[in-house]
């Protein structure tokens, strides 16, 4: 069956989120055409197709247009809807990573689109949980009765059902057992009622303890919070009203988890509603039907078991997350250990790499190609995590070991173009990367370099220490276009000149006013440095953190400073 019982609020929210997703996608396509970024349009069109699949599935299974079709359970819906919904969210995240690298004007609308997709997922997940609970309740309360044959008065054979659902002719519960026996605390001021309810509950297999007053029962609960699975509480009690007791229990640090079923001999809908608002699991009248009480206790115990299983799962998940964080920390330490030592003379050079908490894809290094030529490089892989980090280390190893055929590692143009061709397959994972590679010849003081997608390196001339010479840089990230030709450039350096190469994490960091530090302000900080490369790097890092009033960087940061 379809779930035509979906609330009007649910219908409204679903349509709103879907319309917003489509709307932001249309804006991205229009902007791509306006900014002459047609290469982004197919990816956004794919998002629209994913959104259309999700829309059709939601409209069909949740009956938003009063459609009719084959039966669907919450399990069926989750099975068919999970993959396309996760595909929509996953593709949006990949697109956002791409835009952050090479289409920053599209980032804001893509972030809005991702937010709406996440809200859609949360809303559907919430509705499915409600449906699962309704299905569980329906299964527990359904039963089959004997039907008389029209011509003779004989009865047809009773359909075989689980013993817990079979109703015997006198409608008693003799022989029935609770699906999940529990430990039940009954708080009621009538000793006669204690005997009655204890008889019925123990017959079902539950263990029961009764109290005539609230305060002694609460003392027992506080001393042994794990001793009971369910509390049955009378609304009218002599020492404390049931409503006040319920409020106290639901505000208690440990007792709030115990389900409370309220009970009263008064037909007071407002009092019942008040108790439900305070957190009561259910309500039963004192002249209860034993069959209904049995079903409600079974439902409570089942729900409590599900919550306990969920708590165990969450605890395991948190432990797994902690273990992963420790592993990422170890991985970050390993990557930092791969960095070369500072060069003390001719030239003097130093570097720093600080991985973010998530472990990212920054790496920087230098090494001698021969007695005169020093190779210098810095790369920044998009995204975070093990995959980005492994790619960064892999590229570094290729450079260090000169592991690419038909590449002259003394020619920066050859290196950058060779790396770009070798790593086109990373496009499938949206792992584009920026790369700066240079060769400094200490004999001629020539620096030859090539780059793609990286921030512009800069030179501080000894003759003009207050001015920053920004070096040319290629705009296109590596891994995006196999046929793209990255040019190389030559810079003449003089003794005392300083070269700075850095990743965008150093200046794309938010200040307290919400604005980014920015490249221009970062260059102002570079112009203030008067020490050796190692001192300059340390001062720059501390200055950026001081300006942003932060203890850590939002992204990986890497920087190389060289003084000839």
N, C-alpha and C positions, 0 to 999 in steps of 0.2 A: 504493500500500500504506500501511497504518498503521504507525506506529513503535512496535511492541509491545516493542522492545528498551529502552524507557525504563527507567532504573534504578529500583530501589525507593526510593532516596533522592530522586530526582527526583519520583516519584509522591507521596511523603510531603510534600515541600516544596510542591508545587503545591497539593495539597489543603489544607495548612495556611494558605497565603497566601489562597486563595479563601475559606476558612472565616473567617479573620480579617476580610477585607473585608466579608463579609456581616454578621459579628458587630458590627463597629463601626457599620455602617450602621443595623442594628437598634437599637443603643444611641442613635444620633442621633435616630431617629424617636421612640423612647420619651421621650427628654429634651425633644424639641420639643413633644410633647403635655403633658409635665409642666410645662414653663415657659410654656405657652400661646403657643407659637411655631409654630402649625399651618402658617403660610405657608412654612415651610422643608421641610415633609414631601414635597411633590411633587418637589423637587430631589433629595432623598435617595432617593426611590423610583426616580428616573431612574438614579441611580448603581447601585441594585440591579439594574435591568433591564440596564444595560451590563455589570455583573459576570456576570449570567446568560448573556448572549451570549458573553462571553469564556470562561466555564466550559464551555459546550457545545462551542465550537470546540476548546478545548484537550483536552477529554475525547475528542472525535471523532478529531482528527488525531494525538494522541499515544497513543491506544489505552489510556487509563487504566482503562477498564472492559472491555477485550477486545472492543470493538465491531468490526464488520466493515463495510466500505464501499468506495467507489471509491478509486482510487490517489491518493496525495498526495506531492508532492515538497516539499523544504524551501522552494523558491521559491513553490509554491502556498500553503503554510501561511503564509509571511510575508505574502503578498499579502492573504489573507483575514483574518488575525489582527491585522495592524498597526493598521488603522483603529479597530476596536472597543476594542483595548487602549489606544491613544492617547486615544480618546474618554473612556474610564474615568478615565485619569489627568488629562486636561484638565478634565473636569467637576469632579473632586475639587478641583483647584487653584482653579477659579472659586468653588466653594462655600467653600473656606477663606478666600479674599479677602473674601467676603460676611460670613462669621462674624467675621472680625477687625474688621469695621466695626460690625456690629450684633448679634452673637450670640457674645460672647466665651466664654460657658460651653460652647460647642460646639467651640472651636478645638482643644483637646488631642486629642479623639477623632478629629477630621477629619485632624489631622496624622498620627496613627497609621494611619488608613485610607490616606492618601496614601503613607506609607512602605511599607505592605504592597503596594500597587499597583505601586510602583517596584521592589520586590524581585521581584514576580511577573514584571514586564517583563524584568528582568535575567536571571532564571532561564530564561525561555523563549528569550531571545536567545542565551544560552550554549548551550542545547540545539540550537537551530537551526544555530549555527556548527558544532557537532560533527556534525550530520547532513549539512551541506554538505561537510565534509571526507570523511565516509564515502561520500557519493555520488560525489565526485571520485575517490576511490580505486577505487570499483567500476567507474567508467567507464574508468579507465586500465588495470585489470587484466583486464577482460572481453575475450573473443575468441571467434571462431566457427570451428569445425573442419569439415572435409569429413565427410559421413556416407555410408556405403556403401548402395547399393540392394539390397534383400533378394534379388532374383531373379537378378541378373547380375553382381554384383561391381563394376559401374561406379559412379563417384562422381558425386554431384550437384554442381552448380556452386557454388563457394565464394561465400558471401554477400559482397557488396561492403562493405568496411570501410575506414576510414582506414589508410594504409600502416603507420602506427606500431603498429596493433593486429593486423595480419595475420601469422599464423605460417606460415613457409614449411615444406615437408615435412621438411627435416632439422633443424628447430628451431634453426637458426643465426640470427644477427642480420645476416647479410649484406644490405646494401642498406638497412637501417633507419637512421633518424637520430633523435637526441634531439629531443623536442618543443621544448625550450629549451636550446640548447647552452650549457654553462657552463665555468667555469675551476675545475679540481679539483686540490686539493693532497692527495697520497697520502703518508702517513707510515707506513712499514713497513721493517723491518730486512732484508728479503730482496730482493736485486737481481733474482733470478729472478722474483719476484712482481711487481716493478715492471714488468718487460717484459710480463708477461701482462696485468695490469690496464690498462696504458697502451695496449696493442694494442686491447683491447676498447673502452675508453672513447673513444679517438681515432677508432675506426671509427664510433662513434655521433655524432661531431661535437664532442666535448668537447676542451678543451685541458687537458693534464695535466702537472704537475710532481711529481716524487717525491723524498722525503728518506728516508735510512736512520736518522736520529736525530731526536728530538723537539726538542731545544734549538735547532739551526740553523733548523728549520722555524718555530719560534715567533719567532725573531729576524726572519725574513723577513716573517712575518705582522704583527709590530709595526711594521716599517718601511713596510709596504704593506698596511694592513688592508682596502682595497677591492680587492685584487688577485685574491681567490678567492671563489667562490660556495659551494663545499662542501669540507669536509675529510673524507677517509677515513682513519681512525686505527686502527692495530693496538693491541690491548689489551696485548700483551707486547712491550715495547720495552727496549733495553739501558740507555739513559741515564735514562729516566723512564717509569714505567708509564703505559699509556694512560689509566687511570682518573684518575691525578693530572694528566696533561696536560689531560684533558677538564675536570676541576674548575677548573684554572687558566684555561682558555679561557672557561668560562662565568662566571667571576668577573671577567674582564677588562673594562675600561671600554668598549672598542670591539670586541673580538673575539667577545664573547658572542653577537653577532647571526648569526655564520656557522654554518650547520647542520653538525653533526658526525655522520657515520655510523661506528659502531664495527665492528671486524672482528676475528675470532679464529678460530683453528683448533681451539680447545677447546670442547667442548660443556658449558659451565658456566652453567646458568640463573641462578644467584645473581649471577655476574659480569655477565651481560647485564642483569639487573634493576637492579643497582647503577649501571651506566652510564646506563640510561634514567632512573633517579632523579636522576642528576647533570646531566641535560639533553641526552643524546644524542638525535638525531633518529630514528635507526634502528639496526639491527644486522644484519650479514650474515656468514655463515660464509666462511672462506677458499675453500672449495670451492663458490663461489657459482654459481647458475644465471644465465647472462648475461641471459636474458629478465627474470628477477626484478630483477637489478641495474639494468637499463635502466628498469624501471617505477618502482623506488624513487628513482632519480636524477631521473626526470621529476617524480615527486610532490614531491621536495625542492625542485627548481627552481621548480615551480609555486607551492608554498607560500612560498618566498622572494620570488618576484615579487609575490605577494599582500601580503606584509608590507611590501615596498618601496612598493607602491601605497598601502597604508594609511598608511605614514609620510608620503608625499607629501600625502595627503589631510589628515592630522592637522596637518601643517605649514601647509597652506593654510587650514585651519580656524582655527588659532591666529593666523595673520596676519589673517584676516577678523575674528576676535574683537578683535585689537588695533586694527584700523582702526575697528571699531564703537565700541570704548571711546574712541578719540580723537574720533570724531564726537559721541558722547554728551557728552564733556567740552566740546566746542565748543558744543553745544546748551545745556548748563548755563550756560556763560558768557554766551550770548546771552540766556537767560531772566533771569539776574541783571542784565544790562544794561538790561532793561525796567523795573526798579524805579525809583520816583520818588526824588528827593533828599529829604534830611531837611528838615523845617520848623523854622525857627529861632525863630519867635515867633507867639504868639496863634493857634493853640496851638503848642507845641513837640512835634514828633513825629519818630520814627525807626523804621526797620524793618530786618529782616535775613531773608534766605532762603539756606539752604545746601542745595543738592541733594545727594542721596546719590550713591554711585558709580554706581548704576544709572539715575539720572535719573528723578525721580518727578513727581508731579502737584501739588505745593504751589505756591501763588502768593499774594502779598499786595500790597496797594497802597492808596493814598489819592489823591484829587484833589478839587478844589473844584468844587461844583455851581454856586455863585454866590459873591458876595463874603462871605457869612456861613456857608454850609453846606459842610461837608467830608464827602465820602463815604469810608468806611473799609471794607475788605473783606479777607477771608482765606478761601481755599478749599483743600481737600485731596482730590485725586482718588485713589481706591483703586488699588492696584497701582503698578507702575513701568514705565518705558520711554517710548518716543516717543509712543505713543497717549495715555497719561495726561497727559504733558507738553503735547501739542498741545491736548487738551481744556481744560486749565487756562488756556493762553494764549488759546484761543478765547473762553472765558467772560469772561476779563479784558477782551478787546477789545470784547465786547458791552457790558460795564458802562461802560468808558471812553467808548465812542462812543454810548452809550444806544441800542443797536441792536435792542431788543425793542419791538415795538408793544404798545400797551395796557398799558404798564408805566410807573409814575411812579417815576423813579429817586431822587426825594426821599423816597419812602415805602418803608422797608425791607421791610415786609410784602409790598408789591406786587412788589418786586424778587425776593425769595426765592421767592415763589410763582410768579412768571413764569419764573424760571430753572428751577425744578422742572418746570414744564409743558414747557418748550422742550427739555429734555434727557432725556426719557423713553426715546428710542431707544437711549441708551447702556446701557440695561438688558441689551440683547442681548450686550454685551461685558463685563458685570459691572463697568462703570465707574461705580459709585455714588460720591457725593462729599459731604463735609461743607462747609458754607458759612456764613459769618458776615458780615453786612452791616449797617452802622450809618451814621447821619448825625448829625454833631455840629454844632449851631448855636452859633457863638461869641457871638452876640448875646444869646441866652437861657441859654446853658450847659446846654441840654437835649441828651441823647443818646438817640436813638430807634434801636432795632436789632431784627433778627430773625435767627434761625439755625436750622440743622438738622444734627444729627449732629456738631457741632463741640464741642470742649472748652469749658467755661464760661469766658467772659471774666471778668476781675476788675478791681475798682477798689480803689486804695489811697487812702483819704481823708487829706488833709493834717492834719486834726484828730486822726486815729487811725492814724498811720503803721505801727503794728505789727499792725494788723488787716487782713484781706483780705475784701473784700465780693465774694462770688461771684455773678455775674449769672445769671439764668435762661437756659436754653438748650433748644431743641427736640431731641428724641431721634432722630427719624427722618432718615436721610440723604436727600439729594436724589436724584431719579431712581428711587426705589423705588415711589412711589405718586402718580400724577398728580393724584388728587383730594384729597390731604392739604392742609389749610390750616395754614400756619405763622403763628403769632401774632407780634405785635410788642410790644416793651416800651419803656418810657421811664425814663430815669435822670437825676436832677438832679445835676449836677456843680458843684463850687465851685472857685474859683481855687486852684491848687496840687494838686488831685487828679490821680491818674495812672490811666490806663486801659491794661490789657494784654490783647491778643488773640494767640493762639498755636495752633500745631498740636500734635497728640499726640506727634510725634517728639521733643519736648523733655523729656517726662517718661516716655514708654514706652520707656525705655532701660535695659538691664540693668546692675546694679552687680556688683562682683566676687563677691558671695555668690550671684549668680544671680537675685536678686529685682529687680523693676522699681523705678525711682526713685519713681514714683507722683506723683499730682497734689498730694497733701497736702504732701509734702516739697518739691515744686517751688514751691508757694505760700509755704512758709517761706523759700525763697531770694528770692522776690519781695519779701517783707517786709523783707529786709536791704538792699535797694537804696536809696541815698540821693542818687544823682547825677541828671543829666539823662537823657532817654530813650535817647539813643545810648550813654551810659556804662552805663546800667542793662542794656541789651540785651547789650553786650559782656561785662559782668560775669556775667550769667546764663548765657550760653553757656559761658564758661570755667569757671564753678562746676559746671555739670552735667557737663562733660567730666572735671573733677577728681574729682568724687564717683564717677563710673563708671569712672575710671582708663582712659579711652579717648582716642584721638586724633581719632576721627571719630564721627559719629552713625550709628546703624543705619538710620535713615529720613530722608527730607527733614525739615527743620525750618524753620518760618517764624514770625515774631513781629513784632508792632507794639506800640510803646509811645507813648502820647500824654499830654502833661501840659497841662492847661488853665490 
